């Protein structure tokens, strides 16, 4: 057993590759203009921009936690870019509109974005740096009344649900990193399962951090109404680099009476 573990530890990290795509990357630094830029890129309503700014102003009053038995260099929050996205004239509406290099990246990761090639019964939201590039099987899930999309799309298409539940479990003032995430979150997944509905597919989100000197600040919001059921898996990988990158996510799970949310996360 120990020999197998040693061999495993000595293996080359196969997910440590970098994808060379043209990207739009925000200037490094964190201030109110950074937050306004993110909100503008996401075409968010005024209430969400104010929610972000309030979180940021609260974050400025908080002290960064110090963890017992964990040692890492001090984090310079002004030396991070808080938004990175593949350059595109418009948001992709279909698989054919996604950059071939990004499609190849997910193929290499073992997560083909073509619905015909995917594992049967699994829907995926693929997030590349700060944006969701595609969510599969949305129409099939919608037939059962299930909403599965990026959090950015949910803000546009289902604002009443986002406004009701965002921060319901983890409010911006909960802790230092919750406040930071609330101020600068870029994308993540949104799931809504109606009353007494069993989600007909397994749901999964895969976060790929690609750009250098950026942070990953996804926001996941899952709502299961009374008597419903959903199973959700979240995964994340990044290129192998010499410097550290900050990953500060928030996951909120709201299970109403007799509802079940099976949530798992794998990070590599």
GIJO-V858988 format. One record per run of one state. SS is the DSSP state (a for helix, b for strand, c for the rest). FROM is the first residue (numbers start at 1). TO is the last residue. If there is no record, write none. Layout:
SS,FROM,TO
SS,FROM,TO
This chain:
c,1,1
a,2,10
c,11,22
b,23,25
c,26,31
a,32,41
c,42,45
a,46,59
c,60,80
b,81,81
c,82,83
b,84,86
c,87,94
a,95,97
c,98,99
a,100,108
c,109,121
b,122,128
c,129,130
b,131,135
c,136,137
a,138,142
c,143,146
b,147,150
a,151,157
c,158,158
a,159,165
c,166,175
a,176,184
c,185,188
b,189,193
c,194,197
b,198,198
c,199,201
b,202,209
c,210,213
b,214,214
c,215,215
b,216,216
c,217,218
b,219,224
c,225,228
b,229,238
c,239,246
b,247,247
c,248,249
b,250,255
c,256,259
b,260,267
c,268,268
